[in-house]
Amino acid sequence: MELRPSARLLRLLSLLQDGGERSGRELAERLGVTVRTVRRDIERLRALDYPVHAARGTAGYRLGTGASLPPLRLDDEEAVAVAVGLRTTAGSSVRGIEESAVRALARLEEMLPPRLRHRVATLGAATVHVGAAGPEVAPETLMALAAAIRRRERLRCDYTDAHGRTAAREIDPHHLVSFVRHWYLLGWDPGRADWRVFRVDRLTPGPAVARFSRRALPDGDDPAAYLTRRLSERAWPHRATVALHGSAEEMAGRVWPGMGALEAVDEHSCLLHVGAGDVPDLVWMITSVNVDFTLVEGSAELAAALRAQAARCARAVARVPAG
């Protein structure tokens, strides 16, 4: 059954949006028309400002990027995925993006057919976003850093540390990482000849001052692994090392990213190096792993807090019959 011209154009656009290059003959076979009809339909798409390019030396076509954003054709699952993504983005910590996401979601939902609008509305009614967003980051800051990463440009930035001191820094930006309600920039600091982790909400990017050659991160050039290790090794005011009575492989799923660093000992035990802002938090983090442990390194204050926690738990069940 031959498609009507308008439906055929949408189908042609959908085929081109899948990416890559498609020959006129392939498109004609998929649409059930002649190659000549495909050529006419390609010209109709171009008249609608779709940047359809013909490859030199072949009879192929591909959809390029244009100066304006043409309408997109999404299948059912893609449309629902975009709507879900926009709902999630509305709780983002990127400044101003919530309003844009809500506007885009409203436009998308207006265009959805009833069956898909019902699916999206059902999901929205059944879910609740819990947890405050982290410190706000301007989208212009993220875009400036991303552009410098792509162009490998050293930036002169103003950076405010955790103590409120602001200083000029030069940074070779390597990667942006969104991690536990914060945005971080991983970069090489030429002034200190070492890698550094910067909180993006404390950073104001300035002009590019030079080009740089890309370096590989430690930890196998894995930005997530490097950030996790650096956050667990930061100079916390209270630190400890405990021997967990289980292998590092078994404990890996119980220690969340950024909580601490695991060090394998043997098949029955491992070390957990952990830090926190105060002793009660350190006690909670150690005991939350839910496995027997031995305190290897820690302050007398931490040892006393662990004894107090043990006594508190014992009193809580003193009148409860065993079993």
Secondary structure, 3 states (H helix, E strand, C coil): CCCCHHHHHHHHHHHHHCCCCEEHHHHHHHHCCCHHHHHHHHHHHHHCCCCEEECCCCCEEEECCCCCCCCCCCCHHHHHHHHHHHHHHCCCCECCHHHHHHHHHHHHHHHCCHHHHHHHHHHHHHCCCCCCCCCCECHHHHHHHHHHHHHCEEEEEEEECCCCCEEEEEEEEEEEEEECCEEEEEEEECCCCEEEEEEHHHEEEEEEEEECCCCCCHHHHCHHHHHHHHHHHCCCCEEEEEEECCCHHHHHHHCCCCCEEEEEEECCEEEEEEEECCHHHHHHHHHHCCCCEEEEECCHHHHHHHHHHHHHHHHHCCCCCCC
